[in-house]
Amino acid sequence: MQRKIRVLVGKPGLDGHDRGAKVVAAALRDAGMEVIYSGLHQTPEQIVEAAVQEDVDVVALSILSGAHMTLFPAVQRLMQERGAGDKLLTGGGIIPPEDMATLARQGVGRLFGPGTNTQDIVAYIREWFASRHGEDALTPLPPPPPPREVAYPSVPAPAPVARRAGGGSSAAVRAGAAAARRAEARHHARPAKARPAAQGRAARPKATTGTKAAPRSAAKPARKPTRGAKAAAKPATGARPARARAGSRAGTRRTARGRR
C-alpha cells in the first residue's frame, strides 16, 4: 500500500540558523513527502515527543552549533526509550567527516554537510523507506515544477540615429550647434554695464556737435624762462665785493681785527 513518507525536521539546541533546514524541508515537500518542522531552540525531549505524536518515519536534525556529538546521541537514546528506535535518524550541519563516521558506528543514519544537493537527501530517504517497507510502498515522485517565466517590462527600442560619414551623429551635431547659438544669443542680449568714473577725476563733458575744442597749445600756460634767459635779462654791473659768510672763520678774524 502506497503512502507518503512523514519527516520531522528539528532544530535542537541553541542554534538559531534555520535557513538550511527550511530549504531541506521545502525540497522534501516538493518530493511528495509530508514534512513537520519543529522550529528553533528545541530540546531533544521536545523533538522526540513531536516525532511520537506525529508518527513520523524519519527524524532529520539540523545542527550548526557544533553540539552534534551530544544532541544526536541524546535524541537516539530517547527514541529507543519511547519505542521509536526503528525510525530513521538523519540530519546535517557543520559536522567533520570523522564525527560523521563516529555517529554512523553508533547507529545514526547518513549525515549531510554544507553544499549537499537536496536531491541526494531525497534519494537517500526514499531508498531507506523502500528497504523497510518495500518498493510498492513508495509513492511516485511528482513531476518537476515548470520553470518560472519572469515577465520583464517591454522596453521600446531606441530610434535609429543617422550618422555622418565623418563620425558622430547628425542629431548630436545639430543639438550642439543649437546650444552654441543659444549661448551666443544670451551673451549679446546682456545689457552693457556702466563703468563708474575714476576717483579724483571729474567726468569731461563731451563737445557738442558743431563746436570745436580749443587747441591744446592755447590752454597750456607759458613756460618759465630758462636759466640763460634770466642771466641775459639782468643789467651788467661791476664785481661784487666779497662777503664773509656768517659763522665762517674768515669773517670771525676780520671782526676781531676791527675791534682791536
C-alpha positions in Angstrom: 0.0 0.0 0.0 1.5 3.3 -1.1 1.7 6.2 1.4 3.6 9.4 1.8 6.8 9.4 3.9 6.4 11.5 7.0 9.5 13.5 8.1 10.2 15.7 11.1 12.8 18.4 10.6 14.1 19.5 14.0 16.4 22.3 15.3 17.8 21.2 18.7 19.9 23.3 21.0 20.8 27.0 20.9 21.3 27.1 17.1 19.4 29.9 15.7 20.1 29.5 12.0 17.3 27.6 10.2 17.6 28.7 6.6 19.2 25.4 5.6 16.6 23.4 7.5 13.8 25.3 5.7 15.4 24.7 2.3 15.6 20.9 3.0 12.1 20.9 4.3 10.8 22.6 1.1 12.8 20.1 -1.1 11.3 17.1 0.8 7.8 18.6 0.4 8.3 19.0 -3.3 9.3 15.4 -3.5 5.9 14.3 -2.2 6.7 13.8 1.5 4.8 15.2 4.5 7.1 17.5 6.4 6.7 18.7 10.0 9.1 21.5 11.1 9.7 21.8 14.9 11.0 25.3 15.0 14.1 26.8 16.7 15.6 26.1 20.1 14.0 22.7 20.7 15.2 20.2 23.4 15.8 16.6 22.5 12.8 15.7 24.6 10.5 18.0 22.7 11.7 16.7 19.3 11.2 13.1 20.3 7.8 13.8 21.7 6.8 15.5 18.5 8.1 12.6 16.5 6.0 10.1 18.5 2.9 12.3 18.4 3.1 12.8 14.6 4.1 9.1 14.0 6.8 10.1 11.6 9.1 7.8 9.7 12.2 10.0 9.7 13.7 12.4 12.2 16.1 14.9 10.5 18.1 17.2 12.7 19.9 20.3 11.5 22.8 21.3 13.9 25.1 24.2 13.1 26.3 24.9 16.7 28.9 22.2 17.0 27.0 20.2 19.6 26.2 17.3 17.2 28.2 14.8 19.3 25.9 15.5 22.2 22.5 16.1 20.6 22.4 13.1 18.1 23.2 10.5 20.8 20.6 12.1 23.2 17.8 12.1 20.5 18.7 8.5 19.6 18.6 7.3 23.2 15.2 9.0 23.8 13.8 7.5 20.6 14.8 4.0 21.7 13.2 4.6 25.1 9.9 5.8 23.5 9.7 2.8 21.2 10.7 4.7 18.1 14.1 3.1 17.6 13.1 1.7 14.2 12.7 5.2 12.8 15.5 6.8 10.7 17.6 9.4 12.5 19.5 11.5 10.0 20.4 15.1 9.6 23.2 17.5 8.6 25.1 20.6 9.5 28.7 21.7 10.2 29.9 18.2 11.1 33.5 17.0 10.4 33.9 13.7 8.5 35.5 11.9 11.5 32.4 12.8 13.6 30.1 11.5 10.9 31.9 8.2 10.9 31.7 8.0 14.8 28.0 8.7 14.8 27.4 6.2 12.0 29.0 3.5 14.1 26.6 4.4 16.9 23.6 3.8 14.7 22.9 7.2 13.3 21.9 7.4 9.6 23.8 9.2 6.9 24.7 12.9 7.6 25.0 15.6 5.0 27.3 18.6 5.1 27.0 22.1 3.6 26.6 22.3 -0.2 24.8 18.9 -0.5 22.3 18.6 -3.3 18.8 18.3 -1.9 18.0 15.6 -4.4 20.7 13.4 -2.8 18.8 13.8 0.6 15.5 12.9 -1.1 17.1 9.8 -2.8 18.6 8.6 0.5 15.3 8.8 2.4 13.4 7.1 -0.4 15.9 4.3 -0.5 15.7 3.7 3.3 11.9 3.7 3.2 11.9 1.2 0.3 14.3 -1.1 2.2 12.0 -1.1 5.2 8.5 -1.2 3.6 9.2 -2.3 0.0 9.2 -0.7 -3.3 5.4 -0.9 -3.5 5.0 1.4 -0.6 6.8 4.3 -2.3 4.7 6.9 -4.0 5.9 8.1 -7.4 7.8 11.3 -7.5 5.8 14.3 -8.6 6.8 15.9 -11.9 9.2 18.7 -11.5 7.6 22.1 -11.4 7.8 24.0 -14.7 10.4 26.8 -14.8 9.1 30.1 -13.8 8.7 32.6 -16.5 9.8 36.1 -15.4 7.8 38.8 -17.2 10.1 41.7 -17.9 8.7 45.0 -18.8 8.9 45.7 -22.5 11.3 48.5 -23.3 10.9 50.3 -26.7 13.8 50.0 -28.9 15.8 53.3 -29.4 15.2 55.1 -32.6 18.0 54.7 -35.2 20.4 57.6 -35.2 21.6 58.9 -38.6 25.4 59.2 -38.6 27.6 61.2 -40.9 30.5 60.0 -42.8 33.0 61.9 -40.7 31.8 60.3 -37.5 29.3 61.4 -34.9 25.5 61.5 -35.3 23.9 64.4 -37.1 21.3 64.7 -34.3 24.1 65.3 -31.8 25.8 67.8 -34.1 22.6 69.7 -34.6 21.9 69.8 -30.9 25.4 71.1 -30.2 25.1 73.8 -32.8 21.7 74.9 -31.4 23.1 75.1 -27.9 26.0 77.2 -29.1 23.6 79.6 -30.9 21.5 80.0 -27.7 24.6 80.7 -25.6 25.8 83.3 -28.1 22.3 85.0 -28.1 22.2 85.1 -24.3 25.7 86.7 -24.3 24.7 89.5 -26.7 21.4 90.1 -25.0 23.0 91.2 -21.8 22.8 95.0 -21.1 26.2 96.8 -21.0 27.2 97.8 -17.5 28.0 101.5 -16.9 31.6 101.9 -15.8 32.0 104.2 -12.8 34.1 107.3 -13.2 37.6 107.1 -11.8 38.0 108.5 -8.3 39.6 112.0 -8.1 38.7 112.9 -11.7 35.8 114.8 -13.0 34.0 113.5 -16.0 34.9 115.5 -19.0 31.9 117.0 -20.8 31.7 115.9 -24.4 31.8 118.6 -27.0 28.5 119.2 -28.7 28.0 118.8 -32.3 29.1 121.8 -34.4 31.7 123.2 -31.9 35.4 122.6 -32.0 37.5 122.1 -29.0 40.2 124.7 -28.2 43.7 123.7 -29.2 45.8 122.2 -26.5 48.7 124.7 -27.1 46.4 127.7 -26.2 45.2 126.1 -23.0 48.7 125.5 -21.6 50.4 128.3 -19.5 53.6 129.9 -20.7 56.8 128.2 -19.9 59.1 129.6 -17.2 62.2 131.4 -18.5 65.4 129.4 -18.6 68.5 130.0 -16.6 70.3 131.6 -19.6 67.4 134.0 -20.2 67.4 135.2 -16.6 71.1 136.0 -16.9 70.6 137.9 -20.1 67.8 140.0 -18.6 69.9 141.2 -15.6 71.8 144.5 -16.1 75.6 144.4 -16.3 77.2 145.6 -13.1 80.6 145.6 -11.5 82.1 142.8 -9.5 80.5 142.4 -6.1 82.6 142.7 -3.0 83.4 139.6 -1.3 81.1 139.0 1.7 82.0 137.0 4.7 79.8 134.2 5.4 78.2 134.3 8.7 79.8 132.0 11.1 82.8 131.3 8.9 86.4 131.6 10.1 87.4 134.5 7.8 84.6 136.7 9.0 85.4 136.0 12.6 89.0 137.0 12.1 88.2 140.3 10.3 85.7 141.2 13.0 88.3 140.6 15.7 90.9 142.7 14.0 88.5 145.6 13.6 87.7 145.6 17.3 91.3 145.7 18.1 
